[in-house]
Amino acid sequence: MGKKKIAVVDLSKSESPQLKATGVRSQKLTFDKKAKLEETPVAIPVKEIKTAKKPVDKTSKIIKKDKSKTTKKRVKHSRSKRYLNEKAQLKLSTAQSIETAVKLIKNTVKLNFDPSVELHLNLTVDKLSGELSLPHGTGKTQTVEIASDKTLGKLKAGKIDFDILVSTPQMMPKLAQYAKLLGPKGLMPNPKTGTISADPESLKKKLSGGTIRYKSENKAPIIHLVVGKLSFKQNQLTENIQKAVNIILPKNIKSAYLCASMSPSIKLQIKKPTTH
């Protein structure tokens, strides 16, 4: 018998269907792919990359805040030349009598309209109030209305064409629904202000004839009163001021000042009323 010939076959280079069936080449190819994948770099998504936070400089933030702050400068109120001239003419260094103060204001204050003359009182007591009837009135006409069904109709429409509202006790429940409208304006009838009466007609005549109510401020013992117009005669203003001082009582007055609208004030000498 002859010798058997043995052939060496390179399985990696074979492409026969039989070798493919054994899976030898496909396995080798799989290993080659894995090796290539290990060698190639893997791309990481941008979202997954964590950047290191920079240290925050707190001093820089403070400096920015300081720069952003703006300081408001107070603007000094400058008086007009007319006011300064009147102040120079008036004797403001010492207190003056009521007669002298009225004369100084009438001769010094020059305006294009008829200003009110005002009396300002610093009190020695708190919560002072009452009624005052000036002999020559205030120079201001006040419209006094008696509450009625017609008044309710005007209030329903939001119309207010009066300065003082007086009412009977029977009418008060109907006015209660308009308290939010009348209250802030100081027009709601109240027993403390003397605007509720069983005889509203006589009360209307009284209030229309120059009777005014005075009341000290809630936060300070101060009273502000209009005692006439600059066009009043000197004796009329003097009598009105003296009557106000007598009613409020000199013992309740710590200091008093007289002025016209938009004019400097003059300190008054308060004397006790003389008895006859």
C-alpha positions in Angstrom: 0.0 0.0 0.0 1.2 3.5 -0.7 1.8 6.3 1.9 -1.2 8.6 2.8 -0.8 12.2 1.9 -1.8 14.7 4.7 -2.8 18.2 3.5 -2.6 21.2 5.9 -5.6 23.5 5.5 -5.6 27.2 6.8 -9.0 27.4 8.2 -8.8 31.3 8.6 -8.5 31.7 4.9 -11.1 29.2 3.9 -14.4 30.2 2.6 -16.0 26.8 2.0 -19.5 26.4 3.1 -18.5 23.6 5.4 -16.0 25.7 7.3 -18.5 28.5 7.5 -20.9 26.0 9.0 -18.4 25.1 11.8 -18.3 28.8 12.8 -14.5 28.9 13.0 -14.2 32.0 10.7 -17.1 33.8 12.1 -15.7 33.4 15.5 -12.4 34.8 14.5 -14.1 37.7 12.8 -16.0 38.4 16.0 -12.8 38.5 18.0 -11.3 40.9 15.5 -14.3 43.3 15.8 -14.0 43.3 19.6 -10.3 44.1 19.3 -11.0 47.0 16.9 -13.8 48.3 19.3 -11.4 48.3 22.2 -8.8 50.2 20.2 -11.3 52.9 18.9 -12.2 55.7 21.4 -15.8 55.9 22.6 -17.6 59.2 22.2 -19.2 60.5 25.4 -22.4 62.6 25.1 -21.9 66.3 26.0 -24.6 66.2 28.7 -22.8 63.5 30.6 -19.6 65.6 30.8 -19.5 67.3 34.2 -17.5 70.5 34.2 -15.8 71.6 37.4 -17.4 74.5 39.1 -15.3 77.6 39.4 -14.8 79.0 42.9 -17.1 81.9 43.6 -15.5 85.1 44.6 -17.8 86.6 47.2 -16.0 89.9 47.4 -16.8 90.5 43.7 -20.5 90.0 44.3 -20.4 92.5 47.2 -18.7 95.1 45.1 -21.3 94.7 42.3 -24.1 95.1 44.8 -22.5 98.2 46.2 -22.2 99.7 42.7 -25.8 99.0 41.9 -27.0 100.9 45.0 -27.9 104.5 44.2 -28.0 107.1 47.0 -30.9 109.6 46.8 -29.8 113.1 47.3 -32.3 115.3 49.2 -33.2 118.4 47.3 -33.5 121.4 49.6 -36.8 123.3 49.1 -36.0 126.8 47.9 -38.4 129.6 48.9 -39.6 132.2 46.4 -38.3 135.7 46.5 -41.8 136.9 47.5 -41.8 134.6 50.5 -38.3 135.7 51.6 -39.2 139.4 51.2 -42.3 138.9 53.4 -40.3 137.0 56.0 -37.8 139.8 56.1 -40.6 142.4 56.6 -42.5 140.5 59.3 -41.2 140.7 62.9 -40.7 137.0 63.4 -38.0 137.2 66.2 -40.5 138.0 68.9 -44.2 137.2 69.6 -46.7 139.8 68.6 -50.1 140.8 69.8 -53.1 139.6 67.8 -53.8 143.2 66.6 -50.2 143.7 65.5 -49.9 140.3 63.8 -53.1 140.9 61.8 -51.8 144.3 60.7 -48.5 142.9 59.6 -50.0 140.1 57.6 -52.5 142.5 55.8 -49.8 145.0 54.9 -47.2 142.5 53.9 -48.8 139.6 52.1 -49.6 140.3 48.5 -51.1 137.6 46.4 -53.2 137.4 43.2 -56.1 135.7 45.1 -57.8 136.2 48.4 -56.0 133.7 50.8 -57.4 132.3 54.0 -56.0 133.4 57.3 -55.0 130.4 59.4 -54.6 130.0 63.2 -52.3 127.2 64.3 -52.3 126.1 68.0 -49.9 123.9 69.9 -51.9 122.6 72.9 -51.0 121.5 76.4 -53.7 118.8 76.4 -54.6 115.9 74.1 -57.9 115.1 72.4 -59.5 118.6 72.5 -62.6 119.2 70.4 -65.7 121.4 70.4 -67.8 123.9 68.5 -66.8 127.5 67.6 -69.0 130.2 66.2 -66.9 133.0 64.7 -68.6 136.5 64.8 -67.6 137.2 61.2 -67.6 133.7 59.8 -64.7 132.1 57.9 -65.4 133.7 54.6 -66.1 130.3 53.1 -69.6 129.4 52.2 -70.4 125.8 53.3 -73.3 123.8 51.8 -75.2 122.0 54.5 -77.6 119.3 53.5 -80.2 117.4 55.5 -80.2 113.7 54.7 -83.3 112.6 52.8 -84.4 110.0 50.2 -83.1 112.5 47.6 -79.7 112.5 49.3 -79.7 108.7 49.2 -80.3 108.8 45.4 -77.3 111.1 44.9 -75.1 108.9 47.1 -76.1 105.8 45.2 -74.9 107.6 42.0 -71.6 108.6 43.8 -72.5 112.3 43.7 -71.5 114.5 46.7 -72.4 118.2 46.3 -72.4 119.3 50.0 -69.8 120.2 52.6 -71.7 119.1 55.7 -74.4 116.4 56.0 -76.8 116.5 59.0 -79.3 113.7 59.8 -82.1 112.7 62.1 -81.6 109.5 64.2 -84.3 107.8 62.1 -82.3 108.4 58.9 -79.1 106.9 60.1 -79.8 103.2 59.3 -80.4 104.2 55.7 -77.1 106.2 55.6 -75.2 103.3 57.1 -74.8 101.6 53.7 -72.9 104.6 52.4 -70.5 104.8 55.3 -67.5 103.7 53.1 -68.3 106.7 50.8 -69.0 109.3 53.5 -66.6 108.2 56.2 -63.2 108.8 54.5 -64.4 112.3 53.5 -65.5 113.1 57.1 -69.1 113.6 56.0 -70.8 110.7 57.9 -73.2 112.2 60.5 -71.9 111.5 64.0 -73.1 112.5 67.5 -69.5 113.4 68.3 -69.4 116.0 65.5 -72.8 117.3 66.4 -74.3 116.5 63.0 -77.2 114.3 64.2 -80.2 116.1 65.6 -83.9 115.6 66.0 -84.3 119.2 64.7 -82.0 119.2 61.6 -83.4 122.5 60.3 -82.1 124.6 63.2 -78.8 122.7 63.1 -78.5 123.6 59.4 -79.0 127.3 60.1 -76.4 127.0 62.9 -73.8 125.4 60.8 -74.5 127.7 57.8 -74.1 130.8 60.0 -70.3 130.2 60.6 -70.3 127.6 63.4 -67.3 125.3 62.9 -66.0 122.3 64.7 -62.5 122.1 65.9 -60.6 118.9 66.8 -57.0 118.2 67.7 -55.0 115.8 65.5 -54.9 112.2 66.5 -51.1 111.9 66.6 -50.3 115.3 68.0 -51.9 118.0 70.2 -52.3 120.5 67.3 -55.3 122.4 66.0 -55.5 124.2 62.6 -58.3 126.7 62.1 -59.4 129.0 59.3 -60.4 132.3 61.0 -61.2 134.4 57.9 -60.0 135.8 54.6 -57.2 138.3 54.0 -59.8 140.6 52.5 -61.6 140.9 55.9 -61.2 144.1 57.8 -58.6 144.2 60.5 -61.1 144.3 63.4 -63.0 141.4 61.9 -59.9 139.2 61.8 -58.9 140.3 65.3 -62.3 139.5 66.7 -62.5 136.1 65.1 -59.0 135.1 66.4 -59.7 136.4 69.9 -63.0 134.5 70.0 -61.3 131.3 69.0 -58.6 131.7 71.7 -61.3 132.4 74.3 -63.4 129.3 73.4 -60.4 127.0 73.3 -59.0 128.7 76.5 -55.6 130.2 76.8 -54.6 127.6 79.5 -54.9 124.9 76.9 -52.7 126.8 74.4 -49.0 126.3 74.6 -48.1 128.4 71.6 -50.0 130.1 68.7 -49.1 131.1 65.2 -50.9 133.2 62.6 -50.4 133.1 58.8 -52.1 133.5 55.5 -52.0 130.9 52.8 -48.5 130.6 51.3 -47.0 133.1 53.7 -44.6 133.0 56.7 -46.2 132.7 60.2 -46.1 135.1 63.1 -46.0 133.9 66.7 -48.8 135.3 68.8 -48.9 136.6 72.4 -51.8 134.8 74.0 -53.5 136.8 76.7 -56.3 135.7 79.0 -59.7 137.1 78.1 -60.7 140.1 80.0 -63.9 140.0 82.1 -66.3 142.9 82.2 
